[in-house]
Amino acid sequence: MKKLYTFHSSRFLILGFEIFVTVFSSILASIIFIQKIIDIQVQVVYAILLVTILNSIGFVLFKTHITVLRYTSYRDIFKVFISLTCTYFVIVSFSNLLKSQYPSIFLSNFILIFSYFFNLFFIILYRLIVRYIISINVLNSETRPEKRIALIGTDYQSIITKHYLDYERAQYKYKIVAYFTKDTSLVNKTIEGSPVYHIQTLATMLDVINIDTLILVAEKGYGLFTKSAQEICEVKGIHFIESQRLKNWLSINEKSQIQSKQLNIEQLLQRPPIQLDINKIKTEITNKIILVSGAAGSIGSELCRQIIKYNPEKIILLDQAESPLFDIENELKYKFNRIKSYIADISDKERILGIFHQESPNIVFHAAAYKHVPLMELHPYEAIKTNFNGSRIMADTAILANCEKFIFVSTDKAVNPTNVMGATKRAAELYVQCLNHRSDHKTKFITTRFGNVLGSNGSVIPVFKNQIESGGPIKVTHPDITRFFMTIPEACQLVLEAGSYGNGGEIYVFDMGEAIKIVDLAKNMIRLYGLEEGKDISIEYIGLRPGEKLYEELLADEENTMPTHHSKILIGKNVQHNFKDIEEKVSKILYCFEENKSPQDLVQSLKNLIPEYISNNSEFSILDK
């Protein structure tokens, strides 16, 4: 049906079909009045031929055949009506004047009148059927969900808006499901099949009609209801659009429907994607039991997708998010059936011990973590509980289970951290590196560190995408803020590569090129959507968030960079740390955590372990004084 929708019938095909309808209508009318088809004389055939020729001339003169059938409008129908009416008027007139002289070439008036009505009915009917079938099938063939819309206003502008959305853009799945009006005489009636409700019942009816968007189309008289409608929509999570933004919203929705499929994440990197050799990875993973924590997250789920390509003996999915874990498990089972899922909190020591004892994994990819900087700045207890203590429990348990390797997924925010999230990840880095230098176990601890991941849950790309599709503005924290970026597949390749080549103690990082300005990323996304900055979408600066810094780093000052087998992969070799010193400071963090000390005490314990941790734009900056 999509191919049919893009196919346009030629004008000659339309003209030929309408001539056929004329012949059929004339024959049908003749049969009705002559009763038996065998009684139709040759003279009648001549008369039908004359009617057909004159109607054909009428179609050509009135240009009824040059219309696009799928967009048949009332104007097109009226044009057909005028064409047939004029043609049959001429035929009937000539019939009455000349029938006595040329009886063999004219039908009776009754037959002509019925032929006229049959002709008009069938031509209009087939046009409407074609438009309906194509629009409905294209609509149903789309995988996008239907966008249900209600309009405030019942004036002429509202009707035009409904026609525009229902017919001209049916392929984008807009559907007008209701009107709201202040005109009590229209309440409980319908407009083209859509019910009309009083504007004062808006709050109640929105729960009933289940809409995505409410559009204020009415130009006058609804000012008193606008603020109330906005507040109601905000509470119910419904998109509210005023009339002055309607044109922009329609433009954004149309272009985003077209462009969003073409939005290539790699186009935003401003560098060629990094490709790695998979042979070593395959050797390392094949026939091994692999455990992935945070398996339902953006990185964890992509890790699982890539790992199953190398035929492990079994893959263990561990996450505390029930629904996402269910989704990734079902997705993977279509391709790989040796999967076991566990809903578990990595900070639950007994639960983690039980899982490792039952499954005995060979390799652990630890990707579970809280990652949102502003949120963790408000909740340092939760950041320490998961990012540090949870990682500590996972690492200690890996030693007890005699795992071969433990690959820790870290972040560039752990380098000279300015926020709680980065500090907890740095604390975990220090802990697993110190574990690697102990001689009482065989587990190798390897750290991977990368920048922001394009397209991951909650990252800047989906945030900007939603803002663009809502009509803007795009909200950027600072005009000079920069970040290193990589794609989800690149991030996962780094983790797998580290697991394959790492001998323990390394911090693997990508050479991700130059840091990208966030504002440039926003402008690039606007361009890729086919829009224009300042005209279609504006950019608004909102200031740095708590704990956020302008520039990220991949290596701390004390770390030395060493090359590897791949030109785009570097190793940051940490200086040796005294494990007993680290252990004492870790004990202080755990004491504050277990005793549920104040946020200031918790953060201070992190700063004692990580002297380079200087808070930025945060309530904890006072601790640095």
Buried (B, 14 or more C-beta within 10 A) or exposed (E): EEEEBEEEBEBEEBBEBBBEBBBBBBBBBBBEEBEEEEEBEEBBBBBBEBBBEBBBEBBBEBEBBEBEBBEBBEEBBEBBBEBBEEBBEEBBEBBEEEBEEBEEBBBBEEBBBBBBEBBBEBBBEBBEEBBEEBBEEBBEEBEEEBBBBBBBBBBEBBBEBBBBBBBEBBBBBBBBBBBBBBBEEBBEEEBEEBBBBBBBEBBEBBEEBEBBBBBBBBEEEBEEBBEEBBEBBEEEEBBBBBBEBBEBBBBBBBBBBEBBEEBEBEEBBBBEEBEBEBEBBBEBBEEBBBBBBBBBBBBBBBBBBBBBBBEBEBBBBBBBBEEBBBEBBEEBEEEBEBBBBBBBBBBBBEBBBBBBEEBEBBBBBBBBBBBBBBBBBBBBBBBBBBBBBBBBBBBBBBBEBEBBBBBBBBBBBBBBBBBBBBBBBBBBBBBBBBBBEEEEBEBBBBBBBBBBBBBBBEBBBEEBBEBBBBBBBBBBBBEEBBBBBBBBBBBBBBBBBBBBBBEBBBBBBBBBBEBBBBBEBBBBBBEBBBBEBEEBBEBEEEEBBBBBBBEBBBBBEEBEEEEBEBEBBBBBBBEEEEBEEBEEBBEBBBEBBEEEBEBBBBBBBBBBBBEBBBBBBBBBBEBEE
